[in-house]
Amino acid sequence: MEAGSAGSWTDLPKSRRRRGFSIDPARVARWLDTISLPFVIFFVLSDRAIHPAYGMSWYRKFRLGWRLFRINRAMRAGTSWRAVLVMASKLLQFPPGQRGVVVECGCWRGGATAMLSVVCDIADRQLIVYDSFEGLPEACPGDEMAVPSATGLFRASLLEVRANVRKYGEVNRCTFVKGWFEDTLPGHEGEILLAYLDVDYQKSLHDCVTNLWPWLVDTGYVFLDEYLVLSYCGLFWSERWWQTHFDRQPPGLIGAGTGVGVGQFWVGPYQRHGRIGSSAQRPWQRAHSTGYTRKDFSGYWGFYPDTGTESGQVSGQK
Ligand SMILES: C[S@@+](CC[C@H](N)C(=O)[O-])C[C@H]1O[C@@H](n2cnc3c(N)ncnc32)[C@H](O)[C@@H]1O
C-alpha cells in the first residue's frame, strides 16, 4: 500500500484551525505532488540507459508520466505513480529483443496494474498479475506483518480488476492468475525482467521471492512496496535466507526504510503502530516511493580486518 495518509484538516478542532499555520498538510502534499510532476518526470526519466529503440522522446516521457499520474489519481491506487515511473526507467533499459515479462504480485483493485500495463505497452511486454482476488490470506504464525483481523482485506474480484484496467490501462497486456501465491507461483514459467511485489505479509513475500527469483534474468529487478518496514526489507539482507534458498549472498535493497529519492520528503522512521507512512509528529512528510533490488546486486559485508576479506560477489551465479 502506498503510505502517506495524514489526518485530514477537518479532523482538527476549529480552535486549532483558526490558530497560526492553518494549512492542511494533506492538501499541501497533493499540491506538491502535482506541481513537482514535471520535475519528477525529468529527473527520473533522464536516464541514458533507456534503450533508444523505444523512441522515448521527451514528449513521450512526459506523456507517460502524465498518464501514470492521472491513473493514480483516478483510481486512488495503493502504489505511487512515482514508484511506477522508476519501474518504467528500469524496464525500458532492456533491449526489445530480450525475452521476458513483467510480473505483479498483489493487485487489489488494479491501480498499479493499470499503470504498469501502460509501461508494458510501451515496452511491448506482457504483464502477469498474481493475486488471490480474495484479499489477504489468513495470518500465518510468526508473521510479523500479519494481523488476524486483516484476513480478506484488499479484496477485489477479478471481474472488478479487469474492468478497472480496461478503463484506465491496457488490459490486453495483462494475464491474470487467480489463487494463493503458494499454489500459483510455483507454476510460473518464463523469464522475468521486473517483478513488483505489494503483498504485505512476510509469508507472501517469502512465497513470491522463492518462486520468482529463479526466473529473473541476470539483471532482472524486484521492486518492493513495503520498503518502509526495515524488518521486512531484512529479507533482502539476510545471509541465512539467501544461503538457504539460493546458495548465494543477499542482494540488498536500494531504498530500504525510506524509498528511493523521487521528490517527496520522507525522513522516517516508519511507525508500525501509528498512522501508515505519516505520523502526528511529521504531518508534512510523505513516503510515495519504492525500494528495489537486482539479481546481480550484492548486499554482503565481506570486510573482516582480523580474519581477512571475503568476496562480496554473489555465489549463486557468475
Ligand atoms: C496492498 S494490496 C496491493 C495494492 C496494489 N498494489 C495497489 O497498488 O493498489 C495487497 C494484495 O496482495 C494480495 N495478497 C497478499 N498475500 C497474498 C497471497 N498469499 N496470495 C495471493 N494474494 C495475496 C491481496 O489479495 C491484495 O490484493
The ligand as a Tripos MOL2 file, in Angstrom:
@<TRIPOS>MOLECULE
LIG
   27    29     1     0     0
SMALL
NO_CHARGES

@<TRIPOS>ATOM
      1 C1         -1.9240   -3.8890   -0.5200 C.3       1 LIG1
      2 S1         -2.7430   -4.8450   -1.6600 S.3       1 LIG1
      3 C2         -1.9980   -4.4200   -3.1900 C.3       1 LIG1
      4 C3         -2.2510   -2.9700   -3.6020 C.3       1 LIG1
      5 C4         -1.9390   -2.6890   -5.0420 C.3       1 LIG1
      6 N1         -0.5710   -2.9890   -5.3800 N.3       1 LIG1
      7 C5         -2.2370   -1.2550   -5.4220 C.2       1 LIG1
      8 O1         -1.3260   -0.5730   -5.8900 O.co2     1 LIG1
      9 O2         -3.3640   -0.8030   -5.2700 O.co2     1 LIG1
     10 C6         -2.0990   -6.4440   -1.3350 C.3       1 LIG1
     11 C7         -2.6070   -7.5140   -2.2740 C.3       1 LIG1
     12 O3         -1.8670   -8.7080   -2.0710 O.3       1 LIG1
     13 C8         -2.7200   -9.8250   -2.2310 C.3       1 LIG1
     14 N2         -2.1070  -10.9450   -1.4940 N.ar      1 LIG1
     15 C9         -1.3720  -10.8610   -0.3640 C.ar      1 LIG1
     16 N3         -0.9270  -12.0780    0.0070 N.ar      1 LIG1
     17 C10        -1.3860  -12.9510   -0.9320 C.ar      1 LIG1
     18 C11        -1.2230  -14.3760   -1.1280 C.ar      1 LIG1
     19 N4         -0.5250  -15.1200   -0.2660 N.pl3     1 LIG1
     20 N5         -1.7820  -14.9230   -2.2250 N.ar      1 LIG1
     21 C12        -2.4790  -14.1600   -3.0980 C.ar      1 LIG1
     22 N6         -2.6780  -12.8290   -2.9660 N.ar      1 LIG1
     23 C13        -2.1270  -12.2220   -1.8970 C.ar      1 LIG1
     24 C14        -4.0630   -9.3620   -1.6790 C.3       1 LIG1
     25 O4         -5.1230  -10.0660   -2.2640 O.3       1 LIG1
     26 C15        -4.0710   -7.8840   -2.0770 C.3       1 LIG1
     27 O5         -4.7470   -7.6860   -3.3000 O.3       1 LIG1
@<TRIPOS>BOND
     1     1     2 1
     2     2     3 1
     3     2    10 1
     4     3     4 1
     5     4     5 1
     6     5     6 1
     7     5     7 1
     8     7     8 2
     9     7     9 1
    10    10    11 1
    11    11    12 1
    12    11    26 1
    13    12    13 1
    14    13    14 1
    15    13    24 1
    16    14    15 ar
    17    14    23 ar
    18    15    16 ar
    19    16    17 ar
    20    17    18 ar
    21    17    23 ar
    22    18    19 1
    23    18    20 ar
    24    20    21 ar
    25    21    22 ar
    26    22    23 ar
    27    24    25 1
    28    24    26 1
    29    26    27 1
@<TRIPOS>SUBSTRUCTURE
     1 LIG1         1 GROUP 0 **** ****
